Amino acid sequence: MENEDIHLLSDRDDTLYKQDDEIVPDGIIINEVQLLLTEKRTSLATMRTGITVFVLPLSVLSVLIATSKYYDVFQVMHFIIPLLAICVALVLLGSYLIIRAMI
C-alpha cells in the first residue's frame, strides 16, 4: 500500500513539472539570479557590520585592562559603568545583526 502511495505522489509531481515546462525568457532567469546574488551580498554586508560592532567593545575592554595599572577602578567608576553599559548594548546589537544575517 505504501509503495502505491509513493508511486501516486511521484505521478503528481511529474504532472506538476509538466505544467511548469513553459518557456521562460532568459532575461527573467538572469534577473532572478541577480536578485539572489543581491540578497546574499546584503546578508554578508549585514554580517560584516555585525562582526565589526561586536568586536568594538572587546577592543575597548582590552585597552581598559591593559591600562588598568594607571588608574584606580573605584575612582573612575562613574566612567566605567556607563562605558560597560554601552559595551553590552553594542555586543547585543552585533549579535542581533550576525544572527539576522545568518537567518
Phi and psi in radians as a Rosetta constraint file:
Dihedral C 1 N 2 CA 2 C 2 CIRCULARHARMONIC -1.167 0.35
Dihedral N 2 CA 2 C 2 N 3 CIRCULARHARMONIC -0.629 0.35
Dihedral C 2 N 3 CA 3 C 3 CIRCULARHARMONIC -1.112 0.35
Dihedral N 3 CA 3 C 3 N 4 CIRCULARHARMONIC -0.669 0.35
Dihedral C 3 N 4 CA 4 C 4 CIRCULARHARMONIC -1.146 0.35
Dihedral N 4 CA 4 C 4 N 5 CIRCULARHARMONIC -0.687 0.35
Dihedral C 4 N 5 CA 5 C 5 CIRCULARHARMONIC -1.107 0.35
Dihedral N 5 CA 5 C 5 N 6 CIRCULARHARMONIC -0.719 0.35
Dihedral C 5 N 6 CA 6 C 6 CIRCULARHARMONIC -1.133 0.35
Dihedral N 6 CA 6 C 6 N 7 CIRCULARHARMONIC -0.722 0.35
Dihedral C 6 N 7 CA 7 C 7 CIRCULARHARMONIC -1.095 0.35
Dihedral N 7 CA 7 C 7 N 8 CIRCULARHARMONIC -0.728 0.35
Dihedral C 7 N 8 CA 8 C 8 CIRCULARHARMONIC -1.144 0.35
Dihedral N 8 CA 8 C 8 N 9 CIRCULARHARMONIC -0.662 0.35
Dihedral C 8 N 9 CA 9 C 9 CIRCULARHARMONIC -1.138 0.35
Dihedral N 9 CA 9 C 9 N 10 CIRCULARHARMONIC -0.693 0.35
Dihedral C 9 N 10 CA 10 C 10 CIRCULARHARMONIC -1.183 0.35
Dihedral N 10 CA 10 C 10 N 11 CIRCULARHARMONIC -0.590 0.35
Dihedral C 10 N 11 CA 11 C 11 CIRCULARHARMONIC -1.128 0.35
Dihedral N 11 CA 11 C 11 N 12 CIRCULARHARMONIC -0.685 0.35
Dihedral C 11 N 12 CA 12 C 12 CIRCULARHARMONIC -1.129 0.35
Dihedral N 12 CA 12 C 12 N 13 CIRCULARHARMONIC -0.721 0.35
Dihedral C 12 N 13 CA 13 C 13 CIRCULARHARMONIC -1.094 0.35
Dihedral N 13 CA 13 C 13 N 14 CIRCULARHARMONIC -0.703 0.35
Dihedral C 13 N 14 CA 14 C 14 CIRCULARHARMONIC -1.100 0.35
Dihedral N 14 CA 14 C 14 N 15 CIRCULARHARMONIC -0.694 0.35
Dihedral C 14 N 15 CA 15 C 15 CIRCULARHARMONIC -1.192 0.35
Dihedral N 15 CA 15 C 15 N 16 CIRCULARHARMONIC -0.585 0.35
Dihedral C 15 N 16 CA 16 C 16 CIRCULARHARMONIC -1.150 0.35
Dihedral N 16 CA 16 C 16 N 17 CIRCULARHARMONIC -0.705 0.35
Dihedral C 16 N 17 CA 17 C 17 CIRCULARHARMONIC -1.185 0.35
Dihedral N 17 CA 17 C 17 N 18 CIRCULARHARMONIC -0.617 0.35
Dihedral C 17 N 18 CA 18 C 18 CIRCULARHARMONIC -1.140 0.35
Dihedral N 18 CA 18 C 18 N 19 CIRCULARHARMONIC -0.591 0.35
Dihedral C 18 N 19 CA 19 C 19 CIRCULARHARMONIC -1.284 0.35
Dihedral N 19 CA 19 C 19 N 20 CIRCULARHARMONIC -0.474 0.35
Dihedral C 19 N 20 CA 20 C 20 CIRCULARHARMONIC -1.564 0.35
Dihedral N 20 CA 20 C 20 N 21 CIRCULARHARMONIC 0.155 0.35
Dihedral C 20 N 21 CA 21 C 21 CIRCULARHARMONIC -1.445 0.35
Dihedral N 21 CA 21 C 21 N 22 CIRCULARHARMONIC 0.483 0.35
Dihedral C 21 N 22 CA 22 C 22 CIRCULARHARMONIC -1.247 0.35
Dihedral N 22 CA 22 C 22 N 23 CIRCULARHARMONIC 2.676 0.35
Dihedral C 22 N 23 CA 23 C 23 CIRCULARHARMONIC -1.364 0.35
Dihedral N 23 CA 23 C 23 N 24 CIRCULARHARMONIC 2.164 0.35
Dihedral C 23 N 24 CA 24 C 24 CIRCULARHARMONIC -1.864 0.35
Dihedral N 24 CA 24 C 24 N 25 CIRCULARHARMONIC 2.235 0.35
Dihedral C 24 N 25 CA 25 C 25 CIRCULARHARMONIC -1.069 0.35
Dihedral N 25 CA 25 C 25 N 26 CIRCULARHARMONIC 2.598 0.35
Dihedral C 25 N 26 CA 26 C 26 CIRCULARHARMONIC -1.081 0.35
Dihedral N 26 CA 26 C 26 N 27 CIRCULARHARMONIC -0.555 0.35
Dihedral C 26 N 27 CA 27 C 27 CIRCULARHARMONIC -1.086 0.35
Dihedral N 27 CA 27 C 27 N 28 CIRCULARHARMONIC -0.665 0.35
Dihedral C 27 N 28 CA 28 C 28 CIRCULARHARMONIC -1.203 0.35
Dihedral N 28 CA 28 C 28 N 29 CIRCULARHARMONIC -0.718 0.35
Dihedral C 28 N 29 CA 29 C 29 CIRCULARHARMONIC -1.121 0.35
Dihedral N 29 CA 29 C 29 N 30 CIRCULARHARMONIC -0.752 0.35
Dihedral C 29 N 30 CA 30 C 30 CIRCULARHARMONIC -1.103 0.35
Dihedral N 30 CA 30 C 30 N 31 CIRCULARHARMONIC -0.711 0.35
Dihedral C 30 N 31 CA 31 C 31 CIRCULARHARMONIC -1.123 0.35
Dihedral N 31 CA 31 C 31 N 32 CIRCULARHARMONIC -0.671 0.35
Dihedral C 31 N 32 CA 32 C 32 CIRCULARHARMONIC -1.155 0.35
Dihedral N 32 CA 32 C 32 N 33 CIRCULARHARMONIC -0.703 0.35
Dihedral C 32 N 33 CA 33 C 33 CIRCULARHARMONIC -1.138 0.35
Dihedral N 33 CA 33 C 33 N 34 CIRCULARHARMONIC -0.740 0.35
Dihedral C 33 N 34 CA 34 C 34 CIRCULARHARMONIC -1.103 0.35
Dihedral N 34 CA 34 C 34 N 35 CIRCULARHARMONIC -0.642 0.35
Dihedral C 34 N 35 CA 35 C 35 CIRCULARHARMONIC -1.112 0.35
Dihedral N 35 CA 35 C 35 N 36 CIRCULARHARMONIC -0.765 0.35
Dihedral C 35 N 36 CA 36 C 36 CIRCULARHARMONIC -1.095 0.35
Dihedral N 36 CA 36 C 36 N 37 CIRCULARHARMONIC -0.747 0.35
Dihedral C 36 N 37 CA 37 C 37 CIRCULARHARMONIC -1.143 0.35
Dihedral N 37 CA 37 C 37 N 38 CIRCULARHARMONIC -0.635 0.35
Dihedral C 37 N 38 CA 38 C 38 CIRCULARHARMONIC -1.158 0.35
Dihedral N 38 CA 38 C 38 N 39 CIRCULARHARMONIC -0.738 0.35
Dihedral C 38 N 39 CA 39 C 39 CIRCULARHARMONIC -1.110 0.35
Dihedral N 39 CA 39 C 39 N 40 CIRCULARHARMONIC -0.689 0.35
Dihedral C 39 N 40 CA 40 C 40 CIRCULARHARMONIC -1.166 0.35
Dihedral N 40 CA 40 C 40 N 41 CIRCULARHARMONIC -0.726 0.35
Dihedral C 40 N 41 CA 41 C 41 CIRCULARHARMONIC -1.098 0.35
Dihedral N 41 CA 41 C 41 N 42 CIRCULARHARMONIC -0.707 0.35
Dihedral C 41 N 42 CA 42 C 42 CIRCULARHARMONIC -1.134 0.35
Dihedral N 42 CA 42 C 42 N 43 CIRCULARHARMONIC -0.720 0.35
Dihedral C 42 N 43 CA 43 C 43 CIRCULARHARMONIC -1.108 0.35
Dihedral N 43 CA 43 C 43 N 44 CIRCULARHARMONIC -0.737 0.35
Dihedral C 43 N 44 CA 44 C 44 CIRCULARHARMONIC -1.191 0.35
Dihedral N 44 CA 44 C 44 N 45 CIRCULARHARMONIC -0.613 0.35
Dihedral C 44 N 45 CA 45 C 45 CIRCULARHARMONIC -1.148 0.35
Dihedral N 45 CA 45 C 45 N 46 CIRCULARHARMONIC -0.673 0.35
Dihedral C 45 N 46 CA 46 C 46 CIRCULARHARMONIC -1.132 0.35
Dihedral N 46 CA 46 C 46 N 47 CIRCULARHARMONIC -0.715 0.35
Dihedral C 46 N 47 CA 47 C 47 CIRCULARHARMONIC -1.146 0.35
Dihedral N 47 CA 47 C 47 N 48 CIRCULARHARMONIC -0.715 0.35
Dihedral C 47 N 48 CA 48 C 48 CIRCULARHARMONIC -1.087 0.35
Dihedral N 48 CA 48 C 48 N 49 CIRCULARHARMONIC -0.715 0.35
Dihedral C 48 N 49 CA 49 C 49 CIRCULARHARMONIC -1.145 0.35
Dihedral N 49 CA 49 C 49 N 50 CIRCULARHARMONIC -0.726 0.35
Dihedral C 49 N 50 CA 50 C 50 CIRCULARHARMONIC -1.091 0.35
Dihedral N 50 CA 50 C 50 N 51 CIRCULARHARMONIC -0.715 0.35
Dihedral C 50 N 51 CA 51 C 51 CIRCULARHARMONIC -1.132 0.35
Dihedral N 51 CA 51 C 51 N 52 CIRCULARHARMONIC -0.710 0.35
Dihedral C 51 N 52 CA 52 C 52 CIRCULARHARMONIC -1.121 0.35
Dihedral N 52 CA 52 C 52 N 53 CIRCULARHARMONIC -0.778 0.35
Dihedral C 52 N 53 CA 53 C 53 CIRCULARHARMONIC -1.167 0.35
Dihedral N 53 CA 53 C 53 N 54 CIRCULARHARMONIC -0.585 0.35
Dihedral C 53 N 54 CA 54 C 54 CIRCULARHARMONIC -1.230 0.35
Dihedral N 54 CA 54 C 54 N 55 CIRCULARHARMONIC -0.621 0.35
Dihedral C 54 N 55 CA 55 C 55 CIRCULARHARMONIC -1.391 0.35
Dihedral N 55 CA 55 C 55 N 56 CIRCULARHARMONIC -0.468 0.35
Dihedral C 55 N 56 CA 56 C 56 CIRCULARHARMONIC -0.979 0.35
Dihedral N 56 CA 56 C 56 N 57 CIRCULARHARMONIC -0.865 0.35
Dihedral C 56 N 57 CA 57 C 57 CIRCULARHARMONIC -1.094 0.35
Dihedral N 57 CA 57 C 57 N 58 CIRCULARHARMONIC -0.574 0.35
Dihedral C 57 N 58 CA 58 C 58 CIRCULARHARMONIC -1.137 0.35
Dihedral N 58 CA 58 C 58 N 59 CIRCULARHARMONIC -0.682 0.35
Dihedral C 58 N 59 CA 59 C 59 CIRCULARHARMONIC -1.227 0.35
Dihedral N 59 CA 59 C 59 N 60 CIRCULARHARMONIC -0.637 0.35
Dihedral C 59 N 60 CA 60 C 60 CIRCULARHARMONIC -1.120 0.35
Dihedral N 60 CA 60 C 60 N 61 CIRCULARHARMONIC -0.776 0.35
Dihedral C 60 N 61 CA 61 C 61 CIRCULARHARMONIC -1.146 0.35
Dihedral N 61 CA 61 C 61 N 62 CIRCULARHARMONIC -0.591 0.35
Dihedral C 61 N 62 CA 62 C 62 CIRCULARHARMONIC -1.104 0.35
Dihedral N 62 CA 62 C 62 N 63 CIRCULARHARMONIC -0.732 0.35
Dihedral C 62 N 63 CA 63 C 63 CIRCULARHARMONIC -1.144 0.35
Dihedral N 63 CA 63 C 63 N 64 CIRCULARHARMONIC -0.721 0.35
Dihedral C 63 N 64 CA 64 C 64 CIRCULARHARMONIC -1.092 0.35
Dihedral N 64 CA 64 C 64 N 65 CIRCULARHARMONIC -0.713 0.35
Dihedral C 64 N 65 CA 65 C 65 CIRCULARHARMONIC -1.218 0.35
Dihedral N 65 CA 65 C 65 N 66 CIRCULARHARMONIC -0.701 0.35
Dihedral C 65 N 66 CA 66 C 66 CIRCULARHARMONIC -1.151 0.35
Dihedral N 66 CA 66 C 66 N 67 CIRCULARHARMONIC -0.565 0.35
Dihedral C 66 N 67 CA 67 C 67 CIRCULARHARMONIC -1.766 0.35
Dihedral N 67 CA 67 C 67 N 68 CIRCULARHARMONIC 0.239 0.35
Dihedral C 67 N 68 CA 68 C 68 CIRCULARHARMONIC -1.171 0.35
Dihedral N 68 CA 68 C 68 N 69 CIRCULARHARMONIC -0.329 0.35
Dihedral C 68 N 69 CA 69 C 69 CIRCULARHARMONIC -1.342 0.35
Dihedral N 69 CA 69 C 69 N 70 CIRCULARHARMONIC -0.186 0.35
Dihedral C 69 N 70 CA 70 C 70 CIRCULARHARMONIC -1.634 0.35
Dihedral N 70 CA 70 C 70 N 71 CIRCULARHARMONIC -0.065 0.35
Dihedral C 70 N 71 CA 71 C 71 CIRCULARHARMONIC -2.538 0.35
Dihedral N 71 CA 71 C 71 N 72 CIRCULARHARMONIC 2.792 0.35
Dihedral C 71 N 72 CA 72 C 72 CIRCULARHARMONIC -1.722 0.35
Dihedral N 72 CA 72 C 72 N 73 CIRCULARHARMONIC 2.186 0.35
Dihedral C 72 N 73 CA 73 C 73 CIRCULARHARMONIC -1.032 0.35
Dihedral N 73 CA 73 C 73 N 74 CIRCULARHARMONIC -0.675 0.35
Dihedral C 73 N 74 CA 74 C 74 CIRCULARHARMONIC -1.241 0.35
Dihedral N 74 CA 74 C 74 N 75 CIRCULARHARMONIC -0.449 0.35
Dihedral C 74 N 75 CA 75 C 75 CIRCULARHARMONIC -1.369 0.35
Dihedral N 75 CA 75 C 75 N 76 CIRCULARHARMONIC -0.448 0.35
Dihedral C 75 N 76 CA 76 C 76 CIRCULARHARMONIC -1.972 0.35
Dihedral N 76 CA 76 C 76 N 77 CIRCULARHARMONIC 0.396 0.35
Dihedral C 76 N 77 CA 77 C 77 CIRCULARHARMONIC -1.042 0.35
Dihedral N 77 CA 77 C 77 N 78 CIRCULARHARMONIC -0.576 0.35
Dihedral C 77 N 78 CA 78 C 78 CIRCULARHARMONIC -1.195 0.35
Dihedral N 78 CA 78 C 78 N 79 CIRCULARHARMONIC -0.302 0.35
Dihedral C 78 N 79 CA 79 C 79 CIRCULARHARMONIC -1.615 0.35
Dihedral N 79 CA 79 C 79 N 80 CIRCULARHARMONIC -0.623 0.35
Dihedral C 79 N 80 CA 80 C 80 CIRCULARHARMONIC -1.269 0.35
Dihedral N 80 CA 80 C 80 N 81 CIRCULARHARMONIC -0.694 0.35
Dihedral C 80 N 81 CA 81 C 81 CIRCULARHARMONIC -1.080 0.35
Dihedral N 81 CA 81 C 81 N 82 CIRCULARHARMONIC -0.864 0.35
Dihedral C 81 N 82 CA 82 C 82 CIRCULARHARMONIC -1.128 0.35
Dihedral N 82 CA 82 C 82 N 83 CIRCULARHARMONIC -0.607 0.35
Dihedral C 82 N 83 CA 83 C 83 CIRCULARHARMONIC -1.117 0.35
Dihedral N 83 CA 83 C 83 N 84 CIRCULARHARMONIC -0.735 0.35
Dihedral C 83 N 84 CA 84 C 84 CIRCULARHARMONIC -1.177 0.35
Dihedral N 84 CA 84 C 84 N 85 CIRCULARHARMONIC -0.603 0.35
Dihedral C 84 N 85 CA 85 C 85 CIRCULARHARMONIC -1.129 0.35
Dihedral N 85 CA 85 C 85 N 86 CIRCULARHARMONIC -0.725 0.35
Dihedral C 85 N 86 CA 86 C 86 CIRCULARHARMONIC -1.142 0.35
Dihedral N 86 CA 86 C 86 N 87 CIRCULARHARMONIC -0.687 0.35
Dihedral C 86 N 87 CA 87 C 87 CIRCULARHARMONIC -1.097 0.35
Dihedral N 87 CA 87 C 87 N 88 CIRCULARHARMONIC -0.730 0.35
Dihedral C 87 N 88 CA 88 C 88 CIRCULARHARMONIC -1.118 0.35
Dihedral N 88 CA 88 C 88 N 89 CIRCULARHARMONIC -0.734 0.35
Dihedral C 88 N 89 CA 89 C 89 CIRCULARHARMONIC -1.101 0.35
Dihedral N 89 CA 89 C 89 N 90 CIRCULARHARMONIC -0.696 0.35
Dihedral C 89 N 90 CA 90 C 90 CIRCULARHARMONIC -1.197 0.35
Dihedral N 90 CA 90 C 90 N 91 CIRCULARHARMONIC -0.638 0.35
Dihedral C 90 N 91 CA 91 C 91 CIRCULARHARMONIC -1.130 0.35
Dihedral N 91 CA 91 C 91 N 92 CIRCULARHARMONIC -0.733 0.35
Dihedral C 91 N 92 CA 92 C 92 CIRCULARHARMONIC -1.133 0.35
Dihedral N 92 CA 92 C 92 N 93 CIRCULARHARMONIC -0.741 0.35
Dihedral C 92 N 93 CA 93 C 93 CIRCULARHARMONIC -1.117 0.35
Dihedral N 93 CA 93 C 93 N 94 CIRCULARHARMONIC -0.763 0.35
Dihedral C 93 N 94 CA 94 C 94 CIRCULARHARMONIC -1.094 0.35
Dihedral N 94 CA 94 C 94 N 95 CIRCULARHARMONIC -0.733 0.35
Dihedral C 94 N 95 CA 95 C 95 CIRCULARHARMONIC -1.089 0.35
Dihedral N 95 CA 95 C 95 N 96 CIRCULARHARMONIC -0.739 0.35
Dihedral C 95 N 96 CA 96 C 96 CIRCULARHARMONIC -1.069 0.35
Dihedral N 96 CA 96 C 96 N 97 CIRCULARHARMONIC -0.776 0.35
Dihedral C 96 N 97 CA 97 C 97 CIRCULARHARMONIC -1.141 0.35
Dihedral N 97 CA 97 C 97 N 98 CIRCULARHARMONIC -0.694 0.35
Dihedral C 97 N 98 CA 98 C 98 CIRCULARHARMONIC -1.149 0.35
Dihedral N 98 CA 98 C 98 N 99 CIRCULARHARMONIC -0.803 0.35
Dihedral C 98 N 99 CA 99 C 99 CIRCULARHARMONIC -1.127 0.35
Dihedral N 99 CA 99 C 99 N 100 CIRCULARHARMONIC -0.705 0.35
Dihedral C 99 N 100 CA 100 C 100 CIRCULARHARMONIC -1.102 0.35
Dihedral N 100 CA 100 C 100 N 101 CIRCULARHARMONIC -0.622 0.35
Dihedral C 100 N 101 CA 101 C 101 CIRCULARHARMONIC -1.256 0.35
Dihedral N 101 CA 101 C 101 N 102 CIRCULARHARMONIC -0.517 0.35
Dihedral C 101 N 102 CA 102 C 102 CIRCULARHARMONIC -1.390 0.35
Dihedral N 102 CA 102 C 102 N 103 CIRCULARHARMONIC -0.401 0.35
